[in-house]
Amino acid sequence: MGGRGFPTILYLDSEGEIIGRPSDRSIPAFRAMAGSLTEVAELAAKENRTQEEEVRYFEARITLGRLKLEEAKEIAAALPKQPAEAAARITAALNNLEIQSQLDAVTSQKEAEAAGAVFAAMAKEGRTPSGGGLTAARFWLIIIEHARAAEDVAMFERAFTEVKTALGEEDRYKGLYEQLANGLAELKGEGGN
């Protein structure tokens, strides 16, 4: 079915086709995906959607992975001018989709290094993933490797802070945090443990 980790959490339709994957393995992500599935079904069946419903329908389809980046950009461009709040949500959804598309394309160390440079530039522009979780953690971890190679202490520090924010202070991440702290200390010339 295409799962790459244990446990793999998927939503399937009655024919066994994948209709959704939560962004990470948390209860909030599982609930958010359920909400997006419900919203897409309800809004798809509606003949005359309001402007706000069009935006919600767009966002939900991105959350469900039903839109590729180029298709989503075309749909966003075709939407009528939106109020500031809705426009910001559309921009955030497109940004998250761009990041996820690049993360999905990373299958080798060489691709991770290239993505690290792109992600670091995005972070400097303020274009970072919204919502936290594993997607945000992966984004920032790839930046950490780029910052290490570029000897960019400030970016490493920022990315390390963002990884901790994305993943939280759970005990299962203690080893990762120690490894990153040691890497940061080495980069600063303080030596690691």
Summary of the structure (lengths in Angstrom):
residues: 193
radius of gyration: 18.6
end to end distance: 41.2
largest distance: 63.2
contacts: 520
relative contact order: 0.07
helix: 67%
strand: 3%
